[in-house]
Amino acid sequence: MNAPQYLVALREALGRIDLEALGRVGTSLQQVKTQDGTVYLLGNGGSQANASHLVLHLINLGYRVHDLMAETAWLTACTNDHSYQSSPARRLSLVGRKGDALMVISGSGNSPNVLNALQEAKRKGMTTLGLLGFGGGFALQFCDYAVVLAQKDYGICEDAHSAVIHILAIGDF
């Protein structure tokens, strides 16, 4: 894909964002904040960079928020002793509680660590939210609310997710 094609595909992805779904995700985040819950964020690669980015905005909005992939000492110890696929779910099993939310950001929606964390969040009675590409992947079935992109290009998904993050940071749904 060349630069003009990329821009056309990105414009198309942005134009197809379901604003009602985005509103449901935003309202769910606000409910967690109102109930003094914690929002946990999770992503891999570029989606992890987006998750870290969203953490910054949510902190500025007064949320209690935690990036599940940010504590490298804990993450590498857990990965070494167990597995990468189980690390975020193990963390949620220790600290997550009803009234909290897990928000996953995933291009494919099929990463094992994301799926395991979503299942653990469900088990704990947490709200599950997603910013997903590739039509949602397997993660969609575990999300209470999600913004889903049909695109199957990681760059397009990551860029569109970044725009969604900025919309969530506005906080007006």
N, C-alpha and C positions, 0 to 999 in steps of 0.2 A: 504494500500500500504506500503510495507516495503522499507528500504533504497535503495537496489539495483534497485527495480522497479521504485522508484522515480527518481533515476539518469538516468535510461533508458528513462523514459518519458520526463525528462528535456532535455536530449540530442536530443530526437526526436523533441521536440518543437523548440529548438534552430536551428536545421537543416532545419526546415520548414519555418523559417522566410522569408518572401518575400522581397528580397533585393531591388527590384524595388519600392515596396510600401514604404519601409524604406527610400529610396532615395527621393521619392516625399515628404514625411513628412519632412525630413531634409532640402530639398530645399525650401519648404514652410516656414519653420522657418527662414531660411536665408533671404528670401524675406521680411519677417516682420521686421527683424533687419535692413535691408538696407533701408526700408521705415520709419525707426524710430518709428515703431509700438511697442506695448506691447504684450507680450505673457502671457496669463492667464492660470494657471494650476488648474486642479480639479481632485480629486479622493476621495475615501472613504476607510477607514481602511488601509490595506497594500498598496493599490493603492495610497492612500494619502501620505503614507510614500515615495513611489516612486515619486510622484509628487513633494514633498519637495526636494527630492534628485535631480531631474532634475532642479529645480530652482537653486540650488547651481552651477551646471555645466553651465547653461545658463548665470548666472551672471558672471562667470569666462570667458565666451566667449564674454562678452560685451553686452548682451541682456538687454532690459528693460523687466522685468518679475515680475509677481505677483502671489502669491499662494492664491487662493480664499478662502481656508479653514484655513489660518494661523492667521487671525485676530480674535482671539477668542472672544473678547468683542463684536465686530460687529456681528460676526456669532451667538453668543448666544442670543444677543438682537433681531436680525432678526428672529431667530428660535422661540424665545419666542413669538414675536409679530405676526409672520406669520406662517412659517413652515420650517422644515429642507429641504423639497423638493424644496422650492422656494428660499432659501437663496442665492445660487450662482447666479441664474438668476437675482435676484433683484440687486445684486452687479454689475453684468454686465450691467444691464439697466442704472446704474448710471455712470459707468466709461468706459465701452467698446465703441469702435468706429471703423468705417470702417478703414481698414489697420492694425487692431489688429488681434490676433489669440487666440482662445480658444483651448487648448489641454487637452483632457480628458484621464485619465488612469482608466480603469475599467476591472475587471475580467469578469463580466457578460455582461456588456454593457446594463444593464437594470435598473440601479438605477434611481429613479425618479428625484433626484436632478441633475444628470448628463444629463438626457434627457431634462429637463427644461432649463438648462444652454445652451445646444447645440441649442435648438430652439431660445432662446433669442439671442445668438451669430449670428445665421442665420438672424434673424430679423434686427440686427444691421449692417449686411453686413460684418461681421468678417469671417476670414478663420477658419474653424473647422477641427481639427486634432484629431486622436485617437490612443491610444495603447489599444487594446481591446482583450479580450479572449472570450471563449465560442462561437466562430464563429462571434463575433461582436455584437450580441444582437440587440436591437432596436436602439442603438446609431449609428450603422454603417450607417443607412440611413441618418443621419444628419451630417456625417463627409465628408468633401471634400476629405481628404486623411487619410488613417488609416493603421496601421500595425495590422493585425488580426491573432490571434491564434485560432486554432480549439479546443484546449484542454479545458476541463471542470473541471479543478482542480485549485482552487484559488492559491495554492502554486506554482504550475508550471507556471501559468500565471504571477504571481508577480515576480518570479525569471527570467523568460524570458524577461519580461518588463524591469527589472533592467539591463539586458545585452543590450537591445535596447537603454536604456538611456545612457549607456557608449559609445555605438557606436555613438549616436547623439552628445555626448560630444567631440568626435574626430573631428566632423565637416567636414569630407572629404567624399563626396558622389560621 
